[in-house]
């Protein structure tokens, strides 16, 4: 079969810091090309800039596959910041006008995690990185979500949430208002600061401290692994919050037991103390799970695109009525 006749599919995972594209064979699901570009979150970036990164990611995937760019049979896109019907319509129009794909599925990034981390795309997917969200999908295609409200009033259990708690604990320790904790010297060393007062000038001296806070997670995990009581309490609180989100989703869906649970995001995938806290809290609530770590959620996007390509038409975007 020549390249021009080969049926292809695209999987896209677009986040705030990176956009990953996989090009695959529509009939076998075999990955042919992969690329990574800058972020395409439509809340974090201007829409034109986000679309430009998506286009570059797609183009480079074809280049890396050694194929001429062509319209694919199906495409699944999980793009952070694309959650409302009007957002989906904007992306759909762009895909149609650019002639990128015959069929398009816009999926919540949590759905990608479920598709990548379960055998049949049924279960609960948790993303815990800088932010956090839990998404569930049952055999009837019903979907529910909990969390994902952003750093101002949500994202409980996330890296940002834990970073704020760690800084508060460090400030309390410095003042004598709270217990001593190794988080204080660890955070000072992490940012190469000398005195606790330097936190003020360092963090308030930038227009947006969120990227700085996003780097704190591994510090907290390291201190917790050393059995620091304050760090362990922070991690335990985060695990409890994530488990609450999982249970809130699971109770609204008809899901198998043990519950298929897919975990993604740097904080949970690389944070053994947080994994332990989460699973222990679920056990305390008699929620038994079968857990899979997902290093690469974009694999789920490619799987969903391939399912569409072979005729599974019941797949719908999360905001569309089934």
Buried (B, 14 or more C-beta within 10 A) or exposed (E): EEEEEBBBBBBBBBBBBBBBBBBBBBBEBEBBBBBBBBBBBBEBBEBEBBBBBBBBBBBBBBBBBEBEBEEBBBBBBBBBBBBEEEBBEBBBEBBEEEEBBBBBBBBBBBBBBBBBBBEEBBBBBBBBBBBBBBBBBBEEEEBBBBBBEEBEEBBBBBBBBBBBBBBBBBBBBBEEEBEBBBBBBBBBEBBEBEEBEEBEEBBEEEEEBEEBBBEBBBBBBBBBBEEBEBBBBBBBBBBBBBBBBBBBBBEBBEBEEEBBBBBBBBBBBBBEBBBBBBBEBBEEEEBEBBBBEBEBBBBBBBBBBBBBBBEEEEBBBBBEEE
